[in-house]
Amino acid sequence: MQTMYYIGLDVHKRTISYCVKDGSGAIHAEGTIPATRFDLDRWMRALPQPWTAAMEATVFTGWIYDHLRPHAAALKVAHPLMLRAIAAAKKKNDRIDANKICDCLRCDFLPECYMASTAIRERRRTLRYRNLLVRQMVQMKNKISGLLMEAGVSYNKQRLHKTGYFRELLATNPDIDEGLVSLLRLCRETVVRLQRTEIALVRSLERDSLLIDRVERLMTIPAVGPITALTWALEVGDVQRFSSIKKAISYCGLCGAEKSSGNTVQRTPLSKQRNKHLQTTLIEAAKMAPRNSPELAMLYAWKSGSI
């Protein structure tokens, strides 16, 4: 039988620390390499075969995972919050971290997390970029309101961001001087540009052949629109990875953490260990649902005690 070699990787922006061990725990190699595709290729050519590797989930993990996966017997990604033993160590550096990740992999103690396919991660990146654009639009709209309030200008809050009303306000209001007009127009142009980009990104995802069938099925649910459907499809990925509904609820961040000791049971508010993008979208959908579904409106009224 061939000896399997286990590799722990501590991934950073510019460097990757590694530790290579065999099944008995003997170290065969350790060191640091630059975090580039060229250096990874050169490093892999010198590795003993076959090998399996593990790394912690970071913002840099995705491309490294995709680059190493075709060459490894197995490749795993560890949940960062579950690797508390590394953070709790008295002495901590990249070499020690790689060594401990290697030991967790070798002894089958690695707290593995789900790694979505490359296609899903690429589309998820697009959707999250759309979320960034929406946040920037809100900031610019708030800035328009702030500039008007600073100058003591009265305006209709509900109509402020309508094109016709905004143009009329700048042309007819005597309290808006030339300097303020230029700033307001710049803010408005930024909002319009962000809106057009956001609409284009959403349309490209809605028409994507990988997502179109699933998004259409999700939108048959009352009060579920394209953003909620896209967020669910891309952030959840394969629903079969959840062994129970409770785990899916926990991943969505719709339950609190539990701290139990003896006869004492404490429940905290919504847990911070969740997919924040999915949690935000589902909470917003829950707020909007009673406005679009009479059945959900009745349920909401009954839960709130108004009927």
Buried (B, 14 or more C-beta within 10 A) or exposed (E): EEEBBBBBBBBEEEBBBBBBBBEEEEEBBBEBBEBEEEEBEEBBEEBBEEBBBBBBBBEBBBEBBBBBEEBBEEBBBBBBEBBEEBEEEEEEEBBBBBBBBBBBBBEEEBBBBEBBEEEBBEBBEBBEEBBEBEEBBEEBBEBBBEBBEEBEBEBEEEEBBEEEBBEEBBEEBEEBEEEBEEEBEEBBEBBBEBBEBBEEBBEEBBEBEBBEEBBEEBBEBEBBEBBBBBBBBBBBBEEEEBEEEEEBEBBBBBBEEEEEEEEEEEEEEEBEEBBEBBBBBBBEBEEBBBEEBEEBBEEBEEEEEEE
